[in-house]
Amino acid sequence: MNLNLLVVAGDGIGPEVTAEAVAVLNQVAASGGHTITITEKRIGGIAIDTDGTPLPQDTLDAALASDAVLLGAVGGNKWNALSPDTRPEAGLLKIRAALGGFANLRPAFAIKELAVNSPLRTEVTEGADILFVRELLGGLYFGQPREWDKAKGEAWNTMRYTKDEIVRVARIAFQLAQKRSKKLTSVDKANVLEVSQLWRATVTEVAAEFPDVTLEHQLVDSMAMLLMTSPRNYDVVLTENLFGDILSDESAVITGSLGMLPSATIGGKVNLYEPIHGSAPDIAGKKLANPLGAIMTGALVLRHSAGLEKEAVLIETAVRKVLEAGYRTADLARGNTTDFKVLNTTEMGDKVRETIASLLS
Ligand code: NAD
């Protein structure tokens, strides 16, 4: 098997963590007699500096011609003064829209060895394993009209969904729930918003196609609390775009660090893979970034775009073993310091590759 992978590493820690993920992907693919052909292009702030736009045409063309796209992160203080439609983040929204993926899968899981990193008590998080299915192409981030009328001192955005947009993402969430614990929680604000009333009615309709899955609805405000007080009660959580962005970041505290979490966006022309964290300007260039979220994102590339489940599990197993063996990056290094050894970004990548090599032998 050969996979044509476009790598858009982006800004800040993006290139640092992506380099480790790519090295792991190459190692694991080679071990199974597969190849990954990597093309690298610019996106985000770096592309603004070199090409005057956060998403150059040649990056977009390469993305559409690839089998999968691996993205690091975009953004940084240098570009903060730009308007929303010219900032690095605009490049991310544009590539997501062009690739067409509408279902963003964001796992949030407790890892026994990292329990001390979570501000939540271990007995609350232990065993928690949630898969967020976040609608990614609609809602407030894309809805029209949107404007900041500076003269009037007024700005507005629009949360808008069509029934078809809700049906297609709900079906993916139900299908994933069928493969997990057959329980789906749909999140909305149906007590206030018409768009949420459509969301709730549509998800309820789709549920009839999946009689083996139990559906429950939660309002987003109470869900924000319930995810922290009883995360084990949830398995697949289906949300619209904005609510999913917030709730999945909130749920990163279950794992203990934003740097641990991968994501995949599926359902469109080309799947897009990215760790959920941003460009972390506060630690960029210091080799402090945790590459494990990016490395586990690589596992999702193999699982969802290459059909290499065994190889994906190999990467996930190696990450777990590295943590079990007491290795941490600085963001995970809490608790009794004699219990672990702190590694920098590249050392952590090396440790994962060393562990993969020993698992293979
Ligand atoms: P962030 O995720 O970059 O950082 C939040 C905190 O988590 C920081 O303290 C950071 O040091 C830490 N952190 C994040 N990833 C880490 C990792 N891998 N290892 C160790 N620590 C890590 O979020 P932010 O600070 O709100 O945003 C910074 C920039 O990133 C902004 O410009 C924002 O727009 C952008 N952003 C981009 C994406 C993306 O590209 N997908 C997502 C979120 C934010």
Residues whose N, C-alpha, C, O or C-beta is under 5 A from the ligand:
A	BS01	NAD	G72 A73 V74 G75 G76 L258 G259 P275 I276 H277 G278 S279 A280 P281 D282 I283 L288 A289 N290 D331
